[in-house]
């Protein structure tokens, strides 16, 4: 049998060249499956966590809010939609849907879910109306309002809280909310009048600038009383040029700071 050493050598050389210049990236790295599996586990864990929070929200609305007499459907939907756990410090997230207020730093708190819902319902808001909130805090009340109306303005006197609330609201997609760092006692005159004003801190008296900025036929929801004792939650209404108020229930809020210099 005849052999062809030249052809055999050429064939072997071609195999070597193919092996040498074949890119190694055509095959995944040896830990690729582990990386994908880890990514899926993280995604699954996140999804599971969000599902758990959604379930806690539904229970919160059913037991703490509707169960205590809140009937306004827009308020109930908003309370179920807003991810309250996003508005509390990381260390308190597991308590986000508990029946009580939580600290958010700088001596301030996020209000009890029922109180947020009650103040929202009392404000009597609907599409097309405009509201002012005094005391942004972490931005939770403003987010709830944004699910009901198109224009929400909120003022926070503590710079650090105001800035973090602005970033949080933007990250979560609450474009309807306009924030301002300033003294809420004086409201936000350039955007007045407002259909509703919700004050989330206790004032020793109803701030006159807020009464002035309340639209005819509008409502202000405000806790009034000594800052270190029980206050009264009031509904203040302006009708036919007259201002009236009525008590709703006793509450405890952090004090409203700012106001006229003494």
C-alpha positions as CSV (number, residue, x, y, z in Angstrom):
1,X,0.0,0.0,0.0
2,X,1.3,3.4,-0.9
3,X,1.5,6.2,1.6
4,X,1.5,10.0,1.1
5,X,3.6,11.5,3.9
6,X,3.3,15.0,2.5
7,X,-0.5,14.9,2.4
8,X,-0.7,13.4,5.9
9,X,1.5,16.0,7.4
10,X,-0.6,18.8,5.7
11,X,-3.8,17.3,7.2
12,X,-2.3,17.1,10.7
13,X,-1.1,20.7,10.4
14,X,-4.5,21.9,9.5
15,X,-6.0,20.3,12.5
16,X,-3.5,22.0,14.8
17,X,-4.2,25.4,13.3
18,X,-8.0,25.0,13.7
19,X,-7.5,24.0,17.3
20,X,-5.1,26.9,17.9
21,X,-7.3,29.7,16.5
22,X,-10.7,28.5,17.6
23,X,-11.9,31.1,20.1
24,X,-12.3,29.8,23.6
25,X,-15.3,32.0,24.2
26,X,-17.6,29.8,22.1
27,X,-17.9,27.7,25.2
28,X,-19.3,29.1,28.5
29,X,-17.0,29.3,31.5
30,X,-17.0,26.3,33.7
31,X,-19.0,28.1,36.4
32,X,-21.6,29.5,34.0
33,X,-24.4,27.2,35.2
34,X,-23.6,28.1,38.8
35,X,-23.8,31.8,38.0
36,X,-27.2,31.5,36.3
37,X,-28.5,29.4,39.1
38,X,-27.4,31.9,41.7
39,X,-29.0,34.8,39.7
40,X,-32.2,32.8,39.5
41,X,-32.1,32.2,43.2
42,X,-31.7,36.0,44.0
43,X,-34.5,36.9,41.6
44,X,-36.7,34.2,43.1
45,X,-35.9,35.4,46.6
46,X,-36.7,39.0,45.6
47,X,-40.0,38.0,44.0
48,X,-40.9,35.9,47.0
49,X,-40.2,38.9,49.3
50,X,-42.4,41.2,47.2
51,X,-45.2,38.7,47.2
52,X,-45.0,38.5,51.0
53,X,-45.1,42.3,51.3
54,X,-48.1,42.4,48.9
55,X,-49.9,39.8,51.1
56,X,-49.1,41.8,54.2
57,X,-50.5,44.9,52.5
58,X,-53.8,43.1,51.7
59,X,-54.1,41.9,55.3
60,X,-53.2,45.4,56.6
61,X,-56.0,47.0,54.5
62,X,-58.6,44.3,55.4
63,X,-57.9,44.1,59.2
64,X,-56.5,47.5,60.2
65,X,-58.2,49.9,57.8
66,X,-61.4,48.5,56.3
67,X,-61.9,46.6,59.6
68,X,-62.0,49.9,61.4
69,X,-64.5,51.5,59.2
70,X,-62.7,53.1,56.3
71,X,-65.0,52.8,53.3
72,X,-63.7,55.1,50.6
73,X,-62.7,52.8,47.8
74,X,-60.0,55.1,46.4
75,X,-58.4,55.2,49.8
76,X,-58.5,51.5,50.2
77,X,-57.0,50.9,46.7
78,X,-54.2,53.4,47.4
79,X,-53.3,51.9,50.7
80,X,-53.1,48.5,49.1
81,X,-51.0,49.8,46.2
82,X,-48.3,51.8,48.0
83,X,-45.3,49.6,49.1
84,X,-45.1,50.9,52.7
85,X,-41.9,48.9,53.3
86,X,-40.1,51.2,50.8
87,X,-40.8,54.1,53.1
88,X,-39.3,52.8,56.3
89,X,-35.6,52.2,57.2
90,X,-34.2,48.8,56.1
91,X,-34.0,47.7,59.8
92,X,-37.7,48.2,60.2
93,X,-39.0,46.7,57.0
94,X,-40.3,43.6,58.7
95,X,-42.5,45.8,60.8
96,X,-43.7,48.0,57.9
97,X,-47.3,46.6,57.9
98,X,-47.7,46.4,61.6
99,X,-50.5,48.4,63.3
100,X,-48.4,51.4,64.5
101,X,-46.0,54.2,63.7
102,X,-42.3,53.6,63.0
103,X,-39.3,55.8,63.4
104,X,-37.7,57.2,60.2
105,X,-34.9,59.2,61.8
106,X,-34.4,62.8,63.0
107,X,-37.0,62.3,65.7
108,X,-39.7,61.8,63.1
109,X,-42.1,58.9,62.4
110,X,-44.2,57.3,59.6
111,X,-47.8,57.3,60.8
112,X,-49.8,54.3,61.7
113,X,-51.5,52.9,58.6
114,X,-55.0,53.5,59.9
115,X,-54.2,57.1,60.6
116,X,-52.9,57.7,57.1
117,X,-56.0,56.1,55.6
118,X,-58.3,58.0,57.9
119,X,-56.7,61.4,57.1
120,X,-56.8,60.5,53.4
121,X,-60.5,59.6,53.5
122,X,-61.4,62.7,55.5
123,X,-59.7,64.9,52.9
124,X,-62.5,63.8,50.5
125,X,-60.3,63.8,47.4
126,X,-61.0,62.7,43.8
127,X,-59.4,63.1,40.4
128,X,-58.7,66.6,39.3
129,X,-58.2,67.9,42.8
130,X,-54.9,69.3,44.3
131,X,-53.6,68.7,47.8
132,X,-50.8,70.0,50.0
133,X,-49.1,67.9,52.7
134,X,-47.2,69.5,55.5
135,X,-44.5,67.2,56.9
136,X,-43.2,65.0,54.0
137,X,-41.3,62.6,56.3
138,X,-40.4,59.6,54.3
139,X,-43.0,60.4,51.6
140,X,-45.6,57.7,52.4
141,X,-48.6,59.9,52.8
142,X,-47.8,61.8,49.6
143,X,-47.5,58.5,47.7
144,X,-50.9,57.5,48.9
145,X,-52.4,60.8,47.8
146,X,-50.7,60.4,44.4
147,X,-52.8,57.3,43.7
148,X,-56.0,59.3,44.1
149,X,-55.3,62.7,42.6
150,X,-53.1,64.3,39.9
151,X,-51.3,67.0,41.9
152,X,-49.6,66.6,45.3
153,X,-47.4,69.2,46.9
154,X,-45.5,68.3,50.0
155,X,-43.2,70.4,52.3
156,X,-40.6,69.1,54.7
157,X,-38.6,71.3,57.1
158,X,-35.8,68.7,57.8
159,X,-33.4,68.9,54.8
160,X,-32.1,65.3,55.0
161,X,-35.6,63.8,55.2
162,X,-36.9,66.0,52.4
163,X,-34.0,65.1,50.1
164,X,-34.3,61.4,50.8
165,X,-38.1,61.5,50.3
166,X,-37.6,63.3,47.0
167,X,-35.2,60.6,45.7
168,X,-37.4,57.8,47.0
169,X,-40.6,59.1,45.4
170,X,-38.7,59.6,42.1
171,X,-37.3,56.1,42.2
172,X,-40.7,54.6,42.8
173,X,-42.3,56.6,40.0
174,X,-44.3,59.1,41.9
175,X,-44.0,61.9,39.3
176,X,-47.2,63.6,40.5
177,X,-45.6,64.6,43.8
178,X,-43.7,67.9,44.0
179,X,-41.5,68.3,47.1
180,X,-40.1,71.3,48.8
181,X,-37.7,71.8,51.7
182,X,-39.0,74.6,53.8
183,X,-41.2,75.7,56.7
184,X,-44.6,74.0,56.3
185,X,-46.3,76.4,58.7
186,X,-46.4,78.8,55.8
187,X,-47.6,76.3,53.2
188,X,-46.7,76.6,49.6
189,X,-48.3,79.9,48.5
190,X,-47.3,79.9,44.8
191,X,-49.4,76.7,44.2
192,X,-52.4,77.7,46.3
193,X,-55.3,77.4,46.7
194,X,-55.6,73.7,47.6
195,X,-58.6,71.5,47.6
196,X,-57.2,69.7,50.7
197,X,-54.3,70.3,53.1
198,X,-53.1,67.4,55.3
199,X,-50.8,68.3,58.2
200,X,-48.9,65.3,59.6
201,X,-47.5,67.0,62.6
202,X,-49.2,68.5,65.7
203,X,-49.7,72.3,65.8
204,X,-50.6,74.2,68.9
205,X,-53.1,76.2,66.7
206,X,-54.3,76.0,63.1
207,X,-51.7,77.9,61.0
208,X,-53.3,81.0,59.5
209,X,-51.3,80.8,56.3
210,X,-52.7,77.3,55.7
211,X,-56.3,78.5,56.2
212,X,-55.6,81.3,53.6
213,X,-54.3,78.7,51.1
214,X,-57.3,76.4,51.5
215,X,-59.7,76.6,48.6
216,X,-63.3,77.6,49.2
217,X,-65.1,74.4,49.9
218,X,-61.8,72.7,50.8
219,X,-60.8,70.7,53.8
220,X,-57.8,70.7,56.1
221,X,-57.0,67.7,58.2
222,X,-54.7,68.7,61.1
223,X,-53.8,67.5,64.6
224,X,-54.1,70.4,67.1
225,X,-52.9,70.4,70.7
226,X,-49.8,70.4,72.9
227,X,-47.0,68.6,71.2
228,X,-46.2,66.4,74.1
229,X,-49.7,65.3,75.0
230,X,-52.7,63.9,73.2
231,X,-54.0,66.1,70.4
232,X,-57.3,66.3,68.6
233,X,-57.5,65.4,64.9
234,X,-59.6,68.2,63.3
235,X,-61.4,68.6,60.0
236,X,-61.3,72.3,59.1
237,X,-63.6,73.4,56.4
238,X,-63.9,76.7,54.5
239,X,-67.4,77.5,53.3
240,X,-69.0,80.8,52.3
241,X,-65.9,82.6,53.7
242,X,-66.4,81.0,57.1
243,X,-64.0,78.5,58.7
244,X,-65.4,75.7,60.9
245,X,-63.8,72.7,62.6
246,X,-64.9,69.5,64.1
247,X,-63.1,66.9,66.2
248,X,-62.6,63.4,64.9
249,X,-60.6,61.5,67.5
250,X,-57.6,61.9,69.9
251,X,-54.2,61.3,68.3
252,X,-50.4,61.6,69.0
253,X,-48.2,63.3,66.5
254,X,-44.7,64.7,66.5
255,X,-44.7,68.5,66.9
256,X,-45.0,70.9,63.9
257,X,-41.7,72.9,63.9
258,X,-41.1,76.2,62.4
259,X,-43.7,79.0,62.3
260,X,-43.4,82.7,63.2
261,X,-40.3,83.6,65.2
262,X,-41.2,84.6,68.8
